[in-house]
Amino acid sequence: MHIHHLGEKNSVLNHFIAEIRDINVQKDRMRFRKNMERIGEIMSYELSKTLNYESRNVSTPLGEKASSFISNDIVICSILRAGLSLHHGLLNYFDGSDNCFISAYRHHHSETEFEIVVEYLASPSLEGKTVLLADPMLATGQSFLSVYDALKPMGKPKEVHLLSTIAAPEGIAYLEKNLPKDTHLWVAAIDERLNNKGYIIPGLGDAGDLAYGTK
Ligand code: URA
């Protein structure tokens, strides 16, 4: 797996990440969603450097300029519900993309044991596409893997990019073991560890609840 760790010590990306972690700022749900969206935009910009471009002439009012346009067929896929704000950040930049939505939730057998249930999928064909799969929290890695498997009947993508705001080392290791070597993983921050309930420490809490108050 190609791992792209974007967090640098001093950058506006880390400023936004600091805000989404901060319990005092988290009270403002709109700011939480907006920051997640802005993180999605910055991640899009970094990812855009690895895409393919074609050159076309553009007419300006005063002349012509050879310019580059993204030539990948992009499908942005987000995992409901927490992926939605990140999704909008990606879509703001890759604005001609098709979109895919898939649900994945933890069905708990006990406080510490759960399985991932995928129930809803709305997706165009992914054959030959550049798929961006967004889930803000990469904890155990099981959601990403379940979703990756559930999308297989939609066709073989040209390339797959997973995007997460905060990742745990355990989740990264799990995906490295279980996903094809040519998969890209983009993470803004890598935290210390998971707790026994599968939450990222220090992380930020439950991203879906913080963004949408669904609990
Ligand atoms: N999902 C979240 O929202 N937070 C975590 O820490 C782990 C999974």
Boltz pocket constraint, residues with backbone or C-beta under 6 A from the ligand:
constraints:
  - pocket:
      binder: B
      contacts: [[A, 82], [A, 137], [A, 139], [A, 198], [A, 199], [A, 200], [A, 201], [A, 203], [A, 204], [A, 205], [A, 206], [A, 207], [A, 208]]
      max_distance: 6.0
